[in-house]
């Protein structure tokens, strides 16, 4: 009987090692189609790749595995929705490598997450991202032009904690001169402020922060997320409210909890459609 127990242990351990390695390192792509009458015809099939919550993670040498996935998607633009570093174990090299590789594939737009703000090193990191060719959105709105048509892309810095007052000040600054009669996308790191974001006329909000709920129970969803607690509302995919759509990325890396279960690192593909 004792030998049988040891045999079970010897068989189980390598299976678990393979399982956890796969869950935390095997990239997956999720694809969503966003349709709007406000989108002009030039943007039919316009493709956006969203990356979020890298948290110092490396996917092969020079991020080659992640680069290959994004390259095959052939995006028109790439957006990064915060937490490319981890404030608890600061290492900017994986983030800067990712930035340098992504700008070779498409224009890259980025907003900060709570970890950048909390690190105390964000000013320096921001300058390095800009030097690499990334457009850092600091509570501002830019125009994305394709052929003769355009839409708006807004980005707000993360307020470090889930503070609606601080977030609203950033939103007011970002949208101070924006004409949201145009189709408008907002990059905002934390999804739990969805009800606030939609008040500013954004058609599509791209967020991360929740890490997919870290552990996902099949058919039930995520278990725990920062600032949302147990069984959080916003963890992955599409949510609708009063004409606005929130799309939450499950992210790429880990922070306090060092592993994922049924929640592989995610690259998000967004295809815009005019209806």
N, C-alpha and C positions, 0 to 999 in steps of 0.2 A: 504493500500500500504506500509506503514511504517513497519507494522508487517511482511509483506511478505519479505521485504529487510532483516530484522533481522533474519528471518528463513533461508534465503539463506546463510547469513553469518555464522550462527550457524552450518549449514550443511557443508559448504565449508571448514571452518577452520580445523575440525578434519580430513577431507579427505586429505587436504594438509599436515598436520602433519604426517599422515601415509605414504603418497607418499614420502615426503622428507626423512623420517626415512628409508624407504625401499631403496631408491636410494643411500643412503650414508652408509648403514650398511649391506645390503644383498649381500653377496659375490657371485661372478659368476666366473666360470672357462672357459677360452678360450683355445682351443687345436689346435696346429699347427704341421704339419708333415714336417720335413726338410729332403730332399733327396739329397744325393751327392755320386758321384762315388769315392770320396776321403775317404769316411767312410769305415772302414773295417767291415767285416761280424759280428764280435763280437758285434758291436754297433747297429745292427739291433734291433729296438724297445727300444733302450736306452732312458730313460725318464729323462728330466730335468724340474724342477719346477722353474719358475722365479717369484720373488716377488720384488716389487719396490715401492718407495715413501710412506712408512708407515706414516711418519710425525706425530709420537707420537700416532697414532691411536691404540686403543685396540678393539679387537673383542672378547668380553667376558672375563671372569676371566682367567688369565694366557694365553690369546690369544687362548682360547680353540676352538672357532669357526673356526679360521684360521688354527689352528693345525689339526682339524678334516678333513678339505678340503684337505690339503696337505697329510695327512696320508693316506686317501683313494686313492690318486693318485699313491702311492707307487713309489716315484721318486728314481732314481739312484743317482742323485746329486741335490742340491738346490742352486740357484744363487740369490743374492740380488744386485740389480743394483742402489743402492744409495738412499739418503734422508730417512734414517730410523728414523731420528730425525728432528725436526723443529727448526731452529735457532732463530725464533721469540719468541718461548715459549719452551725453552729447557727442555726436560724431557726424560731422557735416559731409564727409567724403562720399558716402553712398548717394546723398541727396544731390550734391553738385555733379557727380558722375551722371546721375539720371538726367539732370537738367541739360548737361552738355550733349548727351546722346539724343534727347527728345527734340531739341531745337534743330537738329539735322533732319528731322522727319516732317515737322510742321510748326507753325507759330505756337508758342506755349504761353499760357496765361495762368497765373498763380495767385492764390490768397493764403494768408497765414492761418494756422490753427492755434489751439491753446498751448501746444508744446513749444512752438516758436516764440510766442509771446512770453511764456514762463521761463524760457532758458536764460534770458538776460543777454543773449547774443544775437538777437534777431536783426538788429541794425546792420551788423557786419554780414550776416548771412544774406540779407536782402540785397546788399551791394554786390555780393558775389554772384547771386542769381541774375541780377541785372547785367553784370559783366558777361555772364554766360549766354545772354541773349533772351532771357525770360522776361516777359512783361508782367511785372508785379503790380497787382491791382490794390491800391491803398485807398479804400473808401472812395471809389471813383467808377465812372462808366465810360466805356470806350465803344466805338462803332466798328463792327465787323462788316467789311464790304466785300462783296463778291459780284463780279461783273458790274452791273449798275445798281444793284440792290444792296440792302444793309439790314442788320439787326443790332440790338444793343447787348453788350456784355458788361454787367456790373460786378464788382467784387468788394467785399467788406472784410476788414481785419477781424479776427476773432477777439471777443472781449474777455478771454481767459476763463471766466466763469460764466455760467448760464444767466447772465444779467440782461434783462430785457431793456433796461434804461440805457446801459452802455451800448448795446447792440443798436438801439434806435438812433442814437447819435451818429453812429457810423453809417446807418442806412440813410439818414437825412443828408449827410454829406455826399454819399455816393449818388443819390438820386436828385440832388439839388438842381441840376440842369438837364435832367434826362426827360426825353419825350417818350413816355411808356405807351404811347399809341402804337409804336413800333413793337415788334416781337422782342421780348426782353428776357435774357437769361441772367440769373443772379448766382454767383459763387459765394457760398456762405458755409463755413466749416460745420457748424453744429445744427442738426435737423430739428431739435426740440423747440426751436423758435419759429417753426413753420407759420403759425398763425400771425406772427408779427411780420415776417417776410412778405406774405401775400398782400398785406395792406399797402405795399409800395408798388403794386402793379406788375410784379414779375410773373411772366407766363410759365417759366421753368426755373426751379431752384435746384442747384446741384450741391449736395452736402456729403459729409462723411462722418467722422467722429465716433460713431456707434460701434464700429468694428463688427458689424453684422450681428451684434448681440453676443459676440465672442464664441459662445457655444450655441449651436442651432439644433433644436429638436425638430426632426422631420415633421412637416405638416403643421407645426405650432409656431416656429420662428425662434428669434433670439432670446437668450436667457438674461443677459445683463449688459448694460451700456452706461458709459459715463453720463452723469447728469440726468439719466432717465431711470436708473435703478433696475430692479428685477422686472422681467417680462416687459421690456420697453416697447413703446408704440412705434417708433421710427427706427428701423434697423437696416432694411434692405429693400431696394426696388422702388416702385411707384406709389405715391399717395396723392390724393386729389382733395382740394378744398377751395370752394368758391371761385372756380375758374383757373386756379393756379395748380401747377403740378410740382411736387417735390420728388426728386430722385436721389436716393441715399445709396452711396457706394459702401460695400462691406470692407473696403480698404485692402491694404497689402501686408502690413506688418502688425506687430503686437507691442503692447506697452507694459502695464502692470502685470497682466496675466500673460505668460509667455507662450501660450499655444492656443490653437483654434481646434474646434471639433465640428465636423460637417459644415465647414465654413472656410473654404479655400480662398487664398488671396485672389482678389477680383480686379479685373480690368473692365471698365464699363464703356460700351459702345453706344452712342446716341445718334440715331439717324433722323434728321429733320424732314418733314413732309408738308407740302402745301396742299390743302384740301379745297 
